[in-house]
Amino acid sequence: QIMKQVPVKFDLKTLHIPTYSAEKLSSMKDMDWNDFLQRVCSLLDSTEKNTGAARSKLNLLYYLCTVAVHKEVASRLISSQLFPILIQQLRAAANWDIRARVARVIGLLALHTSEPGENVPVSEAVILLTELIRENFRNSKLKQCLLPALGELLYLIASEEEKREHPRECWVVPSAAYTVLMRCLREGVRLFHC
């Protein structure tokens, strides 16, 4: 059973970056884009452990969810230095709310990108999501957060493979990903669609 996610809202007052619209982001010159991206990455990569820092990261991730649905913005973000930082946050964040929100951003980027770059570490994201689902298999709430992102990445890989003659080496899908996905489907996990 697939459930639609509720729309996300971010708090403008506590967001420590300019809240550009997706249209504005897609038309930015490289220098402005790089400045914006640098600020986003440093906020996400912050190692502060207090409640305020976690709330700030969550708010930033809510904002990223709203702009990641724009094809050009999604394509620029997934091919940027942001994607490896999202993977790192998915691996290391102590707060599961942050991990769940990071997974949603990853899923939205995979769903809406039209031209992912050649070196996007998609396989790394697939492996990590597979491990997290396997480690938390009895936690259905976590699976509901992580499975849609895994599904979107697998779909992105399949779509890109269809377009190309030669598969990308950095986009290899481990068999464990299919095993975990099939096990979840057999058990009838209720999914949230990105």
C-alpha positions in Angstrom: 0.0 0.0 0.0 1.4 3.4 -1.0 0.6 6.4 1.0 1.2 10.0 -0.2 3.5 12.1 2.0 2.1 15.2 3.5 3.5 18.4 1.9 6.5 19.7 3.7 6.8 23.2 5.0 9.9 25.0 6.1 10.3 27.9 8.5 11.7 31.0 6.6 12.8 32.7 9.8 15.1 29.9 11.0 16.6 29.0 7.6 20.2 30.2 7.5 20.3 30.5 3.7 18.4 32.7 1.2 15.2 30.9 0.3 15.3 31.1 -3.5 12.5 29.6 -5.5 13.2 26.6 -7.7 12.9 28.9 -10.8 15.4 31.3 -9.4 17.8 28.5 -8.6 17.5 27.0 -12.0 18.4 30.3 -13.7 21.4 31.2 -11.4 24.8 32.0 -12.8 27.5 29.5 -11.8 29.1 31.8 -9.3 25.8 32.5 -7.4 24.9 28.8 -7.6 28.2 27.7 -6.1 27.9 30.2 -3.3 24.4 29.0 -2.5 25.5 25.3 -2.7 28.5 26.0 -0.5 26.2 27.4 2.2 23.8 24.5 2.0 26.6 22.0 2.2 28.3 23.6 5.2 25.0 23.8 7.1 24.3 20.1 6.4 27.9 19.1 7.1 27.9 20.9 10.5 28.9 18.6 13.3 27.1 20.5 16.1 25.1 18.1 18.2 22.6 20.4 20.0 18.8 20.4 19.5 18.9 23.7 17.6 21.4 22.4 15.1 19.3 19.3 14.5 16.2 21.5 14.0 18.1 23.8 11.7 19.2 20.8 9.6 15.7 19.4 9.4 14.4 22.8 8.3 17.0 23.0 5.6 16.1 19.5 4.4 12.4 20.5 4.3 13.4 23.4 2.0 15.5 21.1 -0.2 12.4 18.8 -0.5 10.4 21.8 -1.9 13.0 22.7 -4.6 14.1 19.1 -5.5 10.8 18.6 -7.4 12.0 21.0 -10.1 13.8 19.0 -12.9 16.7 21.4 -13.5 17.3 22.0 -9.8 17.2 18.3 -9.1 19.7 17.6 -11.9 22.1 20.3 -10.6 21.8 19.2 -7.0 22.2 15.4 -7.6 25.3 16.1 -9.7 26.8 18.5 -7.1 28.9 18.0 -3.9 25.6 18.0 -2.0 24.8 14.4 -3.0 27.8 12.8 -1.2 27.0 15.0 1.8 23.5 13.7 1.9 24.9 10.1 1.8 27.2 10.9 4.6 24.3 12.4 6.7 22.2 9.3 6.0 25.1 7.2 7.3 26.1 9.3 10.3 23.2 11.4 11.6 22.4 10.5 15.1 18.8 11.8 14.7 16.5 9.4 12.7 14.3 12.4 11.7 17.2 13.8 9.9 18.0 10.5 8.2 14.4 10.1 7.2 14.3 13.6 5.7 17.7 13.0 3.9 16.3 9.8 2.4 13.3 11.8 1.1 15.5 14.4 -0.5 17.6 11.7 -2.1 14.4 10.0 -3.4 13.1 13.3 -4.8 16.4 14.1 -6.5 16.4 10.6 -8.1 12.7 11.0 -9.2 13.0 14.4 -10.7 16.5 14.5 -12.2 16.7 14.6 -16.0 20.4 14.4 -16.4 22.4 12.9 -13.5 26.1 13.4 -13.9 28.5 10.6 -14.8 30.1 10.4 -11.4 27.1 10.6 -9.1 27.7 7.9 -6.4 24.3 6.3 -6.8 25.5 2.8 -6.0 26.9 4.1 -2.7 23.4 5.5 -1.8 21.8 2.2 -2.9 24.2 0.1 -0.7 23.7 2.4 2.3 19.9 2.4 2.0 19.9 -1.4 1.7 22.1 -1.8 4.8 19.9 0.6 6.8 16.7 -1.2 5.8 18.3 -4.6 6.6 19.6 -3.4 10.0 16.2 -2.0 10.9 14.0 -4.6 9.2 11.6 -4.9 12.2 11.1 -1.1 12.3 8.3 -0.6 9.8 8.3 3.2 10.3 11.9 3.5 9.2 11.3 1.2 6.3 8.5 3.4 5.2 11.0 6.3 5.1 13.9 4.5 3.4 12.2 2.2 0.8 10.9 5.0 -1.5 14.3 6.5 -1.8 15.8 3.0 -2.6 13.0 2.4 -5.2 13.6 5.8 -6.9 17.4 5.2 -7.1 16.8 1.7 -8.6 14.4 3.2 -11.1 16.9 6.0 -12.0 19.6 3.4 -12.6 17.3 1.3 -14.8 16.2 4.3 -16.8 19.7 5.4 -17.4 20.8 1.9 -18.3 18.1 1.9 -21.0 19.5 5.1 -22.5 23.1 4.0 -22.7 24.9 1.2 -24.5 27.4 0.6 -21.7 26.4 0.5 -18.0 28.0 2.9 -15.6 30.5 1.2 -13.3 29.7 3.6 -10.5 26.0 2.6 -10.8 26.2 -1.1 -10.0 23.3 -2.5 -8.0 24.2 -5.1 -5.4 21.9 -8.2 -5.3 21.2 -7.5 -1.7 19.2 -4.4 -2.7 16.8 -6.6 -4.7 16.7 -9.2 -2.0 15.7 -6.6 0.7 13.2 -5.0 -1.7 11.5 -8.3 -2.5 11.4 -9.3 1.2 9.7 -5.9 2.0 7.2 -6.4 -0.8 6.4 -9.9 0.3 5.8 -8.7 3.8 3.5 -6.0 2.5 5.3 -2.9 3.8 3.2 0.2 3.6 5.2 2.8 1.6 5.2 6.5 1.4 5.6 7.9 -2.1 8.1 10.7 -2.4 
